[in-house]
Amino acid sequence: MEDQTTHTEHDEFADDLTADTWSNELAGPGLIARLGAEAAGTFILVLLGVGTAVVGRGPLDVALAYGIALMIGIVAFGGVSGAHFNPAVTVGAWLSGRFPGMDVVPYFLAQVVGGIVAAGVVRLGMGSLEAVNGEAAMRLMGAVSARYGDHAPLADSGLNFGLGVALGVEVIATGVLTLVVLAAASRRATLAIAPLATGLTFAVLMLWTIPFTNGALNPARATATALFSDTWALQQLWVWWLAPILGAAIVGLLYRIYGPIEEAEALPEGAEN
């Protein structure tokens, strides 16, 4: 009788291990952990990207720094927060139906805070150099900020690309970035390639946009550098929020309509409500 009871208990335990209910009991990272990951990832992105730019490295070096920094962030925090590190990407993920709307604003705040702290660290680092005073530091931060018109990266050469060009370039570039992020994280994709695919895409897009706008693609990054720059950078900041979010929103909605059907089918019953 004792052996029979023991055998039954073992069977029940084995059934519990294989039951679907266990998957519902597993808890993912909480909101605080995810926000911390987003802030930390954005900090790494801005620190390495802006830090490389302010020392006078060329466009290729800067683009690679941003791309590699994004790879690092995805590897380190992708399993925690999804590794957005960009308000535009968060909007795209939300509108594609793969991110809860209630977490959009908290993600925004975490990303902006992480970027500002990183830009502050870069600014403090410049202040430690005897040859760089406060005014010179502001000019350096302005030089690495997103800009257009009279402040465009190639304005001194007569290529002062205006508002229309800035909007168009940023909408397209951020749309492409969002598309790659969504595709790399889809059920059809091999997740191991997500850091490489996303990082290289970001690097190429930065290399393309730097001559036009200095490569915004990320409202959090643009906000961080603008706060430590001249007043004109803050006056132009609305462009670097509008264009990237618009590009990501368009792609997010299109991905929701035309994206892989199995991802929509994988939603639990009632989730679409």
Beta strands, then each sheet from edge to edge (+ up, - down):
end
